[in-house]
Amino acid sequence: MKHLKFFYKTDNSIATFLIRVTLGAVFFPHGAQKVLGWFGGYGLSATYGSFTRDMGIPALFAVLAIAAEFLGSLGLLFGFLTRIAAFGIASVMAVAMTHHYHNGFFMNWSGKQAGEGIEYHILAFALAIYLVIRGGGALSLDGALAKKN
């Protein structure tokens, strides 16, 4: 595990913990929609099909995007390999911004826009990048692993 030390090194910050758990809690339902069909989602097979067939996303990137939201959210909730989990979510948000930028900045609060703007994606991206830089913070499995080595 010593060769992974960079990935689980962290401080004991409560602020980082709050950001990590909040971002994980926000992304878990999105990942669960895609993988488990929960929260009104379509499940893994339909989501994968939609990504690859309807949206033209290459198979590898479809799998990575689905895994980033589902496994990444779990990684954040438990603080396990936080930097990797956060990088996956940041990557998904970066791509989402390129897809939504034509709808403007604001979310579609009134339902009058053609789709969602990028404000949510910017916030999620920034929080994920913070976690890539800082790690899991307090009460993380990363912190426990770092203390062990």
N, C-alpha and C positions, 0 to 999 in steps of 0.2 A: 504493500500500500504506500510505501514511501515515494515511489515514482509518481503517485497521484496527488502528492501533498499540495501542489498548487491548486488543484481543483477543490479541495476541501478545507484549505486554510481560511480562517475567518476570525472576526473579532467576537465580542460578546455583547454586541449592541442590541438593545431592545428596539430601537427605531428600525434597524435592518430586519429584525424578526418580524415586526409589524408589516413592513413593506412586503417581505417574502410571503408571509401567510395570506395577506390580502390579495396579492397578485395570484397566488396559487388557488385561493378560493374563488376568484373571479374566473379563472381559466378552467377550473375543474368542470363546471357544467358544460362549457363549450367542447372540451375533450370528451366528456361522457356522452354528449349528443352524437359525436362522430363515431365513437367506438362502441358504446353500449346501447345507443338508441334512446337514452334517457332524456328528460327535459324537452320532449318534442322532437328529438333528433331522429335520424334515419338509420343509424347503426353503421358498423364498419363497412360492410359490403356495398351498401348504397352510397355512402360517402366517398369511398374509394372510386367507385364507378363514376360518380358525378365529377370528382376531381379530374380523373384521367380522361373520361369520354367527353363530358360536357364542357369542361373548362380547359381541356387540353394540357393539363399538368402532367409532366413525365412521371411514370410510376414511382421512381425513387423519391422524387420530391413530394409526391402525394403522401407516401408512407411517412416521410420525415415530418411533414406538416401535421399529420394526424397524431403521430407520436409526440411531437413537441407540445401539442395542446393537452393530450391526455397524460402521458408519462411525465412531461415537464411540470404539469400542475401538481402531480403527486410528489415529484421531487421537491418542488417548492414548499408544499405543505409540511413535508417531513424534514426539509432542509438537507436533503441528500443529493450530493453532486449539484449543488445550487447553481454554480456558474454554468455548467453544461445545460441544465434545465432552463435557466434564464436566457442563455444564448439562443436556444431553440425558439423560445417565445419571442425574443427580440427579432429573430429572423422572420418568423411568421408575420409579425406586425409590420416589419419593413416591407414585405411583399404586399400585405393588405393595404398599406398606404398607397402603393403604386396602382392598386386596383380601385381605390375609393377617392383618390385626389380630385377627380373630375366632378365629384359631388360637392366640392368645397370643403370648408373647414368644419362647419358645425354638424353635429349629429342630427338626425332626422326627427327631431322632437315632435314636430307638428304633423308629420306624414306627408308634407307637401313637396319634399324633394324627391328626385328620382332614386336616391339611395342614401346611405350614410356618408357623412363627411369623415375627416381624418382625425378629429380631436381625440377620440378614444384611443385610436391607434398610437398617436403621439405619446399620450400618457403611459400606456402600457409599455411601449418601446423604451421610454425613458426609465421607468421603474425597473424593467428587465436589465437594462444596461447598468444601472446602479448595482444590481445584484451580481452581475458579471464581474464588476470591479470589486465589490466589498465581500461577496460570499454570503453565507447563510445567516450570520448573526447569532444571537442568543437562541438557546433551545433548539439547536439544529443537530442533526446526525453528523454533519460536517464538522461541527465544533467538537463533538465527542470523539470523532476519528482523529482530529488534529491533536487533541490532548493525549490520545493513546500513543502517538508516534513522536 
